[in-house]
Amino acid sequence: MAIRSFQRSIRFTKNEWDAVVEAAEKAEIAPGSFVRKAAARAAADDLHLYGGGLTPELAELIERTFRGVYLLTYLKQEELDGSDRETLFDRAAEEARIAHNKTLGTDRSDEES
């Protein structure tokens, strides 16, 4: 049994349509098919329209950067232990954790305990 489709009309600016055509050419499909597939993926919440589309590569880079900053902050805190700057580094580490969790949507509190 064939799946019935319905024709719809949507509007694009010239720049938006040029971007669609370029992306469709890279995917080697027609622009209409590209739009339909992208819309279906977005509706299935498989395409992150509002979060900018965090790629696995970018997530890995953020994770490595976070770990590096966390380690450097910890080492510097140990070096300055007992000084007034300790609270500054605690605050920097906490802000880094918050940014990490917000960006990746994860909770690292279990791993750090």
Secondary structure, DSSP 8 states (H G I E B T S, - for coil): -------------HHHHHHHHHHHHHHTS-HHHHHHHHHHHHHTT-S-SSS----HHHHHHHHHHHHHHHHHHHHHHHHTTTSTTHHHHHHHHHHHHHHHHHHHT---HHHH-
